[in-house]
């Protein structure tokens, strides 16, 4: 993997068209691992996505964060380092030109499929519901299936071309990375979280056989506990940095909603030093009208979730998002309102812990899509 990444850094300066494998803007472990592992496999085995065998552009994995933001992804940094991936060889989005207009440079999107680069997208691998408004071209290769982890789908692509049968040292490193993402994203296959699907179980078991894992239960638990601890360790981050740790942005018609997710509860977050000032600084930085805070805490495999909706400068938008989420039946967040109020916010315990940001995003997007710039 490191040799491949060094080669990728080597092509940054040339002007030749590239095949960019781009993760999503949250750059969580699933997104980062899928970006690197799919790019590695496309470079070594182009037939992993048959429609791309005629594309001879050099493959370039790009993490969808700036170099400055990368250290905020604590579990990503830890897991890559522990698997001997040299962080200096990674390519972040501010280190490469990403063309939005028609270009010979093409994109493969992993762990998302709605992108401003849609004109140049040739393939998508994603595990969230397909958005009919994505604007993808009709000939775009799409491997979209609702599973717990996008890494499951990348593993499936590898299996389909027999890359999991005879495991080389290189492949073993790739499979270890994918396995970590699957275990973390499925909350270690927790029935309470209900994230894992049959294909997640199948691909995890395949990797365990390939890596000759003897006690899968103990191996999964040790890895999950390690990754959760690293993800939850925000001790080195202030209340502004935490907001950028795992961030999604919904923006249209001059309206922007920021949706930070973080590994502590919102009720814990709003007690941090300088939180009101930093929320306002964050709103200016992201040009946000409303901020939707999503907290999650995992303790011994048990999941807690809560949510806060902060009005920055658009009460009507704040009210519409609030109504949309609290009146939603499918999915039902099962909210219980908290009395604590700060910054004109509405705060809730989320009793249905199976509902995640993947479910919330389309609801917020629907509100923003229908919200005119004149409001």
N, C-alpha and C positions, 0 to 999 in steps of 0.2 A: 504493500500500500504506500509506504513512504517513498519508494522509488518512483511510483506513479505520480504522487503528489509533487515531487520535485520536478518531474518533467512538465507537469501542469504549470507550475510557477514559471518555468522556462519559456512558455509560449505566451505569457501575458503581454510582452512587449511587441509581439508581431501583429500585423494588421490583417492577417489571414482570417477568413470566416471560421467560426468555432461552433461546436455543438455544446451548448451550456446546459448542464444539469443543475437546476435551481431549486433549492428547498424553500419552505415557506418562511414568512417574516418573523415567526416566533422563534425559529431556530432552536426548538427544543431537541431532546435527544433523538426522538423518532425522525424528525426532519433532517437533522444534521447527518445522522448515520445513513439514512436512505439516500441522501444526496451523494455522499462519498462512495457508498457501496454500489449503487446503481451506475455511477460514472465509471468506477473501476471495472465493473463487469462489461459495460458497453465498450470500453477501450480494449479490453482483452478478448471479449467474446461478443462481437456486434450482433450475432444472431439471437441474442437474448430478447431483442425486440426486432422481429424480422423486417418490419417496414423501414428500419433504419440502416439496413445492410448496404443500401446504395448511398448513404451519406458518409462522405469521407472526411468531413471536418474533424479536426482533433477535438477530443472530448475534454471538457473543463468543468469540474464540480465547483459550484459557487455557493457558499453559505450566505443566506439572505439576511445578514447583519453587517454592520460596519466592524472594522478591526477593533475600534474602541469599545463596542458593545459586547464583543465575544467573551471577555472575562465575566460578564454578568451571568452567563449560561453555566452555572457552577457544575452541574452534573455532566454537561457536555464536555467541558474542559477536563474534568476528573476522569471520565470514562475513556476519552480519547487518549489521554496521557497514560492511563493504566494499561492501554492496549498498544503502547509504543508508537502512537501517531504523533508526529512532530507538528505542533501547532503553528510553527513558523512557516510551514509549507502549505497551510490551508489558504484558500483564496476567499476573501470576503467581498461583499458586493461593491464596496467603495474602492476596490483595487482593480476593477476591470470595467471596461465600457460595456453597457447593457443597452443595445439598440431597441427603441420602441417602434420606430418606423420600419417599413419593409427593408429586410436585410438578408444577406447570405448567411449571417450568423443565425443559428436555429436554437430553440429551447426545448428541453425536456423538463416538465414540471413534476416535482415529487412532493407528496403530502399537501398539495393544493392544486386547484385547476382554474381558478379565476385570477387573471393576471393582466397587467397593462402591456405585457409582451405577447399577447394572444396572437397577433398577426404572424409571429415567427415561431409559434409553438408547433412542434411536429409530434409530440408524444406526451402523455399524462399518465402518471401512476399515483392514485390517490385513494383514500379510504373514507371519504366523507360523501354524503349524498350529492349526486350530480346536479349542478346548477345550470338550468336551461338557458340562463342569461349570460353564460360564460363567454359567448362570442367565439368559441373555438371553431376553426375551419372544419369542414365536413370530413376531410381526409385524415384528421388527426388521430393517431393511435391512442386509444383510451383503455386503460386497465383500471377501472374504478369499481371497487367493491367495499361494502360497509363491514369492515372488520375492526378489531381493536387497535391494530398497529399497522401503519404503512409498511413497516419492515417485514411484516408477514407477506405482503404482496411482492416485495423485492425478492424475498426468499423463494416464493412460488415461481417467479420468473427464472431464477437460478435452477430450481428443480426441473423445470420444463426442458432445459437444455443439458440436463444431467451434470450440473456443476456441483451437486451435493453428494454424488456417489463416491468418487475417489477424491478424497480431500487432500489438497496440497497444503503446504505451510501458508501460502498466500490466501487460499480459500478459507482455511481455518480462521485466520484473522478477520476476514470479512464476516464469516458466520458468527463469530463471537460478538462483533459489533451489532449485528442484526438481532441476535438473541437478547442482548441487554435492552434494546429498544422495545422488543416485544414484551418482555417481562415487566418493564416499567409502565408501558402504555396500557397494558391490560390489568394493572394493579395486581400483578402476580396471579392473574386468573381468578381474582376474587369474585365469588358469586354475588356478594353484596354490591360491588361496583358494576357488575354485569357488562363489562367492556369486551370480554373475550368472546369470540365466535369460533365455530368448529375449525375454520381454517387456521386461526391463531394457534389452537391446540395442536393441530396437525403439523404446522411448520415448526413450532417449538420442539415437538417430539422428533421431527426429522433432524433438526440441528443437534439435539442431544445425542441421537444415534451417530450422526456424522462425527461429532467431537468425542464420542465414547464417554459420555457422562454417566457415571454409575448410579449416583443417588440424585435423581432429578429434583425431587422435592427440596432437599437440603441445598442443592446448588442454586435453585431458583430463589429460595428465601434469602440466602446469603447475599446474592447479587441484588435482589430487590431492596433489601434493607440498606445496603451500601449506597445504592443510587438514590433512594428516597432521602437518606441522611445528607448526601451531597446536594441534592436539589433543594432541600429545606434549609440548608445552611446559608442564611442571608445575613449572618453576623457581620460580614465585611462590607455590606451594602447599606446605604442610607435610604430613606423613604422615597427619594427621587429615583435612585438606581433600581429599586425593586420594581417600580412601575414599568421599566423597560426590559425586565428579565424574561418575560414571556408575553409579548404584546401582539394584538391584532388591531387593525385599523379598518373601519368601514367609512368610505368617503364617496359622496356623490352630490351633485347639484349645489356645491358650495357648502355642504354640511359634512362634518366629520365627527365620528364617534370612536373613541379609543376604548379598547377592551383589554386591559391588563389582567393576566392571570398570575397568581403567585402561590407558593407553597406554604402560606400561613393563612389564617382566617382574616377576613376583612376587619372583623371586630378587634383583632390583635393589631392589624396594620394601622388603623386610625388612631391608635394610642402612641404610635412612634413619634419621636421628636421631629418637629417641623413639618408635620404631615400636610397641614392646610397650605402652607406656603409652597411646599414641593408639588402638591397637586396642581396648584395654579401655574407654577413654572412648567410643569409637564404639559398642561393644557396649552400654554403658549408655544412650547416646543413642537407639539403635534398638531397645533391649530384646531384643537378639539372644542366642540360645543357642549358635549356631554361625555362623561367618563363612566363606563360600567366596570366596576371592580369585581373580580371573581376570585374568591379565596377557596383554598382546599388544604385540608390537613389530614395526613395519613398517620395513624398510630396503631401499631401492631396489626396492620392489615385492615383496620376499620377507617372508613372515610367520612370526613365531615366537610360540608360545603356551605359557603354563605356568599352574599352578594350585596353590593352597594351601587346605587345609581346617583351620580353627582351631576347636578346642573351647573354648568360653567357660565353660559350666557344665552341659553335658549330654553326658557321654561316650557314652551309648547312642545319642543322636541323631547325634553325630559319627561313630560307628562305622557306623551304618546308611547315612548319606550316603556315607561312604567306600566301603562295600561296593557300594552301588548304582552309583556312578560307575565304580569299577574293574572291576566284573564286567559292565558294559554291553557288549553286542555290537553293537547297532544304536541309536545310533551307537557306534563303537569310538573312544574317545579316544586309544588307543595311548599310554598313560602310561608314563613311565620315572621311577622314584622317585628323588628327591633325598635325599641323606644329611642335609642341613642340617635341623635341627629347632629351632623356637622356639615358645613358648607352646602346647606339646602339639599342634603342628600336623603335618599330613602334606602333603608338597610333591612336585609332579610336573612334569616336562617333558611337554607334550602334543604328541606327534609327529604326530597327525592334525590339522593346522591348519584343516581344513575344518569341524571341529565348533566351534560358537559357543555363546554363552550361550542363544540361542534353543533349542538342543538340550538344554542342561543344565537349564534351568528346569523343564520337565515332569518330569524325573527327581527333582529336589529336591522339587517340589510333591507328587509321588506319595509320597515318604517322609513328608513333613509331614502329608499327608492321613490317613495310616494311623497316625500317632503320637498316642496319647491324651494328654490334658493331665495325667494322673496320672503319666506317665513322668518 
